[in-house]
Amino acid sequence: MPASAARPRPGPGQPTASPFPLLLLLAVLSGPVSGRVPRSVPRTSLPISEADSYLTRFAVPHTYNYSVLLVDPASHTLYVGARDTIFALSLPFSEERPRKIDWMVPEAHRQNCRKKGKKEDVSRFQQVERLESGRGKCPFEPAQRSAAVMAGGVLYAATVKNYLGT
């Protein structure tokens, strides 16, 4: 039996149901939702002076750009990616020496970066020539993969798509 035969259709003299009650219900229920959105608040905040007792610092001489972190809960390991090196640290942290893999960049990739104007010299990487206020500006740092700025109470965020950062 077709679906249209199971339900009687309104005839020319029968009134149809008005969508007005449903629209009114939608307007009443959406009022509180479309109102002012509460400000985001971090779940936990802790002054850095108090956080030092909880932090464990990790650094290896002549190793730079610790930028990639990955936790493997199955093996209780924190993987730390740095320039030309990957470290595997046991969790929770202990005084044992971290396992290290040297992961050198192939020469073809280095040549490709040189063609794009990148420099390998990191000894002067953090040389400060002039200090300038960063307030109201969107920062760009090659080691960062994103930038954000608050303007007029609105957070604007962006990611870098190319090597030039434009």
Beta strands, then each sheet from edge to edge (+ up, - down):
strand 1: 68-72
strand 2: 77-82
strand 3: 85-90
strand 4: 99-102
strand 5: 146-151
strand 6: 154-159
sheet 1: 1+ 2- 3+ 4-
sheet 2: 5+ 6-
end
